[in-house]
Amino acid sequence: MEVPRGAYGLGQLLWGGGRLATGPKGDGRPILILPGLINSDRSNFAMRRYLNRLGYRAYGWGLGRNLGARAIGPEGEKLFARIREIHDRTGQRVTLIGVSLGGIMARMAAHRVPDLVREVITVSSPFAGSPRATNVWRAFEWLTGDRIDDPRVQALRDEVAAPLPVPASAIWSASDGLVNGAICHEPGCRSIRVRSSHLGVQVRPEVLLAIAGILAGE
């Protein structure tokens, strides 16, 4: 079941402090973390705290719960404005880390505003295949108001799945439980397989260490 497995991931985080301390130190670059469907910045608090401790500048997206276009705007304009805000504040291109639906949005942003984006890391994000290869597509339609067969949504899916103009990495699990791990990565990006459920994936030490390694160029 997903809830107990997600709770197990949180337990791993609480007991994984020693392992996490081995993560490579950061270089101060800005990082924007995008939450998954219906989640808010609170879901990524542990990841932001960890990356800040390593020496990065990690930001929440500040757009409330992720309800698709209802959160980021019909053309993603609210998300792009947030990325530009961090870019202008820091004077550096922004690394985007997206969990699940947040990863799909991160890839869209990299295509639309590549001059603002340094790198994209997706975590359990089903960007490379049909939404029907997930167990959440009906919830997506209900929560966002979008229909996966809408031509506009299909065009966005094609855009997101295309190779990015910036470095890209995908962290995924074959035992995800909610999305098919096979559509969470593609040949155009670095692929890192982990063992995790979908719920709570962003707090697992294995995932956090993988992110730290990617950022450090390992």
Disulfide bonds with the S-S distance in Angstrom:
none
